[in-house]
């Protein structure tokens, strides 16, 4: 009985660990899909903000970092204001991207 319980616990732990978002994979997605506007470290690209006539938020800021994952996902997938939806990021890639943005926290 103890062996069965131990096996079930270990299987559950490995499934949880396997589904954790990967910030390093998220960085590659960020570099490909976000960096041109949000800068290499989450600091807005001033020339892009000026061209679009918008005030972009620093992704490291408490305001952005205080958003829930679902709020961030909605902005990424649906867009907000002049930010267009990023249609090329979904599923695990979206989770990885959020993990990377979280890693930028000040």
N, C-alpha and C positions, 0 to 999 in steps of 0.2 A: 504494500500500500504506500509506504514511504517513497519507494522508487517511482511510483506512478505520479504522486504529487510533485516530487522534485522535477520529474520530466516535464510535467505540465507547466510548472513555474518557469523553468528554463526556456521552454518553447515560447511562452508568453513574453518573456524578457527579450528574447532574440527577435521576435516579431516586432516588438516596440522599437528596439534599436535599429532594425532594418528600415523602419518607416520614418525615422527622424530625418528632418530636412538637412541638406548638405550646403552650408554657406559657401564652401569653396566652389561647388558646381554653380551656385547662385551668382558668384562673381563673374563667371564666364558669360552667363546670361545677361547680367548687368552690363558688362563691357560691350556686348553685342547689341543690346536693345535699349539701354538707358543712358549710357555714359555721355553720348553726344550732347544731351540736354542737361543732365544732372551732374556732370563732371566725374572724374575718375574716383573721387572719394565721397560723392554725395553732395558736394558743394555745387550749387547751380552754376552753369556756364553763363557768365555775364553777357557775352555777345548773343547767345541764343535767347536769353531773357529779354534783352533789349530789342532784338529783331521781332520777337513775338509780342512785345509790349505787355509783358506779364511779370509779376513778382513770383519767382519760384522759391519754394521752401527748401531749406537745407535738410537733406534726409537724415542728418545726424541730430537735428533739433529735437527737443523734448516734445514739441507739438506733433511732429511726424512719428517719433518713436512711441508716443502715447496712443497712437491709433491701434485698433485691434487688427489682427491679421486679416479678418474678413473685410474691414474697411480698406486696408491696403489692396487687397485682392480686387475689390470692386473698382477702385481707382485705376489699377493697372489694366484690368480686363474691359472696363467700360469707358475709361477716360474721365477727365474732369476739367471743366473750363476749356482752355485751349490745348490741354494735353490730350492727344488722341489715344484711343484704346490700343493696347499692344496685343494684337490678335495672334502673334506667334508664340506667346507664352501661356501655358496652361498646365494643369495637372501637377505632377511632381516638380516640374520646372518652376511653376509659380511658387510652390512651397520653398524651393531652394532659393529663389530670388528674394522672398520675404526674409528668409534666414540670413541672407547676405546683408540686406538692408538693416536688419536688427543688429548685425555685427558692427555696423558703422557708428552705433550709439556713442555719444560724447561721454 
